Amino acid sequence: MLADSSLGPKARRTLRDYDQGLLRYQEDLRRLIEVPAGRRITPQEDSSWAR
C-alpha cells in the first residue's frame, strides 16, 4: 500500500479502493484455480456474486 502523506484524501481513498480491488481479484483467481477442471461455479456457490 502506498501511504504517501503528500497525497490528498481523494487520492488516498482511490489507492485504498485499488488495493482492495486487487485483493478481491486475487481471491477470485484463487477460487477459480481451486475449482476442478470442467466444474462450473454457480452464482449461489460463489460469494463474490453477492458483492
N, CA, C and O of each residue as an XYZ file, in Angstrom:
204
protein
N       0.848     -1.195      0.000
C       0.000      0.000      0.000
C       0.883      1.245      0.000
O       1.821      1.351      0.790
N       0.582      2.164     -0.874
C       1.322      3.420     -0.905
C       0.667      4.379      0.079
O      -0.449      4.846     -0.151
N       1.354      4.668      1.164
C       0.803      5.587      2.161
C       1.607      6.878      2.125
O       2.438      7.125      2.999
N       1.361      7.691      1.123
C       2.117      8.925      0.930
C       1.327     10.083      1.520
O       0.231     10.393      1.053
N       1.885     10.726      2.552
C       1.166     11.792      3.243
C       0.982     13.032      2.370
O       0.179     13.906      2.696
N       1.722     13.110      1.261
C       1.575     14.273      0.390
C       0.339     14.158     -0.508
O      -0.066     15.135     -1.137
N      -0.256     12.964     -0.564
C      -1.458     12.774     -1.370
C      -2.678     13.305     -0.621
O      -2.745     13.248      0.607
N      -3.617     13.811     -1.368
C      -4.853     14.279     -0.752
C      -5.739     13.101     -0.372
O      -5.465     11.965     -0.758
N      -6.801     13.368      0.382
C      -7.676     12.283      0.840
C      -8.322     11.518     -0.310
O      -8.509     10.305     -0.215
N      -8.665     12.208     -1.390
C      -9.291     11.515     -2.510
C      -8.325     10.541     -3.163
O      -8.706      9.424     -3.515
N      -7.064     10.964     -3.328
C      -6.055     10.082     -3.911
C      -5.800      8.882     -3.006
O      -5.657      7.757     -3.484
N      -5.745      9.124     -1.709
C      -5.530      8.007     -0.776
C      -6.697      7.029     -0.827
O      -6.502      5.814     -0.787
N      -7.918      7.572     -0.918
C      -9.098      6.712     -0.984
C      -9.058      5.880     -2.267
O      -9.387      4.694     -2.254
N      -8.658      6.501     -3.364
C      -8.562      5.783     -4.637
C      -7.550      4.648     -4.540
O      -7.804      3.539     -5.011
N      -6.404      4.929     -3.926
C      -5.386      3.888     -3.754
C      -5.898      2.752     -2.886
O      -5.647      1.581     -3.171
N      -6.620      3.102     -1.821
C      -7.156      2.060     -0.933
C      -8.163      1.191     -1.687
O      -8.137     -0.034     -1.572
N      -9.044      1.822     -2.451
C     -10.016      1.064     -3.239
C      -9.309      0.165     -4.237
O      -9.721     -0.974     -4.458
N      -8.245      0.677     -4.839
C      -7.474     -0.094     -5.810
C      -6.858     -1.319     -5.139
O      -6.904     -2.422     -5.684
N      -6.283     -1.120     -3.952
C      -5.693     -2.243     -3.211
C      -6.748     -3.289     -2.881
O      -6.513     -4.486     -3.046
N      -7.918     -2.839     -2.413
C      -8.982     -3.782     -2.057
C      -9.464     -4.524     -3.301
O      -9.762     -5.717     -3.242
N      -9.539     -3.817     -4.422
C      -9.936     -4.469     -5.663
C      -8.941     -5.535     -6.074
O      -9.328     -6.610     -6.531
N      -7.663     -5.241     -5.913
C      -6.626     -6.227     -6.239
C      -6.755     -7.457     -5.348
O      -6.628     -8.583     -5.828
N      -7.005     -7.255     -4.063
C      -7.147     -8.384     -3.150
C      -8.341     -9.246     -3.545
O      -8.253    -10.474     -3.548
N      -9.464     -8.594     -3.880
C     -10.643     -9.352     -4.316
C     -10.342    -10.130     -5.593
O     -10.755    -11.280     -5.741
N      -9.616     -9.488     -6.520
C      -9.257    -10.126     -7.778
C      -8.406    -11.371     -7.517
O      -8.614    -12.415     -8.134
N      -7.449    -11.249     -6.599
C      -6.600    -12.390     -6.261
C      -7.426    -13.512     -5.643
O      -7.215    -14.684     -5.957
N      -8.367    -13.161     -4.766
C      -9.237    -14.167     -4.156
C     -10.042    -14.888     -5.232
O     -10.144    -16.115     -5.219
N     -10.612    -14.127     -6.162
C     -11.411    -14.723     -7.224
C     -10.566    -15.645     -8.092
O     -11.015    -16.728     -8.469
N      -9.336    -15.218     -8.414
C      -8.443    -16.065     -9.203
C      -8.141    -17.362     -8.472
O      -8.171    -18.444     -9.058
N      -7.851    -17.237     -7.182
C      -7.541    -18.431     -6.386
C      -8.734    -19.373     -6.385
O      -8.573    -20.587     -6.511
N      -9.946    -18.808     -6.242
C     -11.151    -19.627     -6.223
C     -11.321    -20.353     -7.556
O     -11.680    -21.530     -7.589
N     -11.058    -19.639     -8.655
C     -11.177    -20.265     -9.966
C     -10.169    -21.401    -10.133
O     -10.491    -22.456    -10.680
N      -8.955    -21.171     -9.658
C      -7.905    -22.180     -9.795
C      -8.231    -23.418     -8.968
O      -7.930    -24.537     -9.380
N      -8.848    -23.221     -7.795
C      -9.149    -24.346     -6.907
C     -10.284    -25.221     -7.433
O     -10.395    -26.384     -7.046
N     -11.125    -24.678     -8.309
C     -12.251    -25.443     -8.835
C     -11.727    -26.509     -9.795
O     -10.935    -26.197    -10.684
N     -12.156    -27.760     -9.629
C     -11.709    -28.815    -10.539
C     -12.069    -28.473    -11.984
O     -13.095    -27.844    -12.243
N     -11.235    -28.883    -12.904
C     -11.462    -28.577    -14.317
C     -12.811    -29.133    -14.764
O     -13.183    -30.256    -14.424
N     -13.537    -28.316    -15.538
C     -14.814    -28.760    -16.073
C     -15.987    -28.515    -15.141
O     -17.138    -28.664    -15.550
N     -15.722    -28.146    -13.915
C     -16.813    -27.898    -12.968
C     -17.150    -26.415    -12.986
O     -16.264    -25.563    -12.916
N     -18.447    -26.118    -13.082
C     -18.887    -24.725    -13.106
C     -19.251    -24.278    -11.702
O     -19.814    -25.039    -10.915
N     -18.909    -22.999    -11.396
C     -19.346    -22.423    -10.122
C     -20.673    -21.718    -10.378
O     -20.772    -20.848    -11.243
N     -21.676    -22.104     -9.623
C     -22.959    -21.420     -9.770
C     -22.935    -20.147     -8.927
O     -22.200    -20.070     -7.942
N     -23.731    -19.151     -9.305
C     -23.773    -17.907     -8.521
C     -24.102    -18.148     -7.048
O     -23.628    -17.413     -6.181
N     -24.914    -19.176     -6.757
C     -25.274    -19.458     -5.370
C     -24.063    -19.914     -4.563
O     -23.961    -19.615     -3.373
N     -23.151    -20.633     -5.202
C     -21.967    -21.123     -4.503
C     -20.921    -20.034     -4.320
O     -20.147    -20.063     -3.364
N     -20.901    -19.082     -5.231
C     -19.806    -18.124     -5.289
C     -20.178    -16.842     -4.548
O     -21.039    -16.086     -4.997
N     -19.529    -16.604     -3.416
C     -19.883    -15.448     -2.583
C     -19.577    -14.126     -3.269
O     -20.169    -13.102     -2.926
N     -18.653    -14.131     -4.242
C     -18.287    -12.862     -4.878
C     -19.436    -12.298     -5.721
O     -19.440    -11.110     -6.044
N     -20.406    -13.139     -6.078
C     -21.561    -12.641     -6.850
C     -22.432    -11.715     -6.006
O     -23.134    -10.852     -6.532
N     -22.374    -11.909     -4.691
C     -23.232    -11.114     -3.800
C     -22.704     -9.695     -3.632
O     -23.427     -8.817     -3.161
N     -21.453     -9.462     -4.013
C     -20.868     -8.135     -3.832
C     -21.420     -7.143     -4.843
O     -21.036     -5.974     -4.834
